[in-house]
């Protein structure tokens, strides 16, 4: 069974910066930082078969870190994000776009679960 760990996504699955080119600067009104942490209990009889690896990304537009662990029938997810600025001139648009694309891709990763073999 595929278990999406997209619990941290906001809005739709698409990036807010879909255009390849930009003619005007981007003004976001404020910088942003956030830390999210969640523990999910798996249903009885299910175990984690595969989980995405931890991830870090750093570019001039922002930084994020993902940590994913599993233990005793739970999946623990941590996500830290920092968007370093609020004003991005036209020449910095691609950097901002890459940051949000990478963040969206990491948010969309899945955990693979399998049904445990119960002893009789």
N, C-alpha and C positions, 0 to 999 in steps of 0.2 A: 504494500500500500504506500502510496506517495503522500507525504504529509508536508504541505507548504508551510514554510516558516516565515511567511510574509506578514506576520502580525505587526510588524513595525511600519509597514507601508502606510502612507497617507494619500488619500485621493485615489486616482486611478493608477494603473500600472505604467502609465506613460511618463516620460520625463517632461518637466515643465519647459525644457529648452529643446524642442524638436527641430527647429530650423538650423540648417547648417551654417548659414551666414547671418550676420546681424549688422544693421546699419546704424543703430542707436545704442548708447550704453545701457546697461542693466542697472536699475536702482531698486534694491529690495527693502528699503526703509530701515533695516537693522541687520546686524549680524545674527548668527544663530549658533547655539550649542545645545546639545541634548544628551541625556544618558537614559537608556531604557534597559530594563532587566525583567525577565519573565521566566518562570519555571512552569513547565507543562507536564502534568502527570499523564502517562500513557495508559490506555485501557488495559485491563488485565488480559494477559495472554499475548501481548504484543511487545516486541523488542526492537531496538534500533539496529538496522543492518548497515546503513551508511548515512553519514552526516557530512555536510560541507565543512571544509577546514576553516580554521580561524583566518581572518583576513584583516589587512591594514592597507590603507591607501592615503597618500599624502601628495597634494599638489598645491600651488599657490592659492587656489580658490577655497580649499578646505581639506579636512582630515577626517577619516573615520576608522574605527576599529570594531571588529566583530569577534566575539568569543562564543563558541558553542561547545557545550559539554553534555555528557549523558552519564547518569548514575542511578541505580536502584529504581528503574522504571520511570525516570523523569528525563526531560530534555530541558537544559538551562541555556537561555539565550541572553547575551549582553550585546548592546550596540551603543557606541559613543560616536557622536558626530559634532564637528565644529566647522561652520562656514566662516572663514576668517574675515570676511569683509561684507559690506552691503552695497558698495558701488563698484561696478565692473565696466571699465571703458570698453569700447568696441574691440580693441586689440586683445582683451582678456576674455572675451566671450567663449572661445573654444575651451579654455581651461575650466571655466564654470560649467560648461556643457559636459565635459568629460567627467568632472566630479559627480554631477548628478546622474549621469549614465552609469557610472561604476556603482554608485550607491543603489540605484534601482536594480541593477543586475544582482548585487549581493542580497538585496531584500527578497528577490524572487527565487532564491535557491530552495531546494527541497530536502527533507529528511526521508529516507526510505525505511519503512517499517516492515517487519515480517512477523507472521503468527508463530508463536512459540510452540514447540512440540510438547504436549502435556504428557507426563508419565501416568500410566494407569496401574 
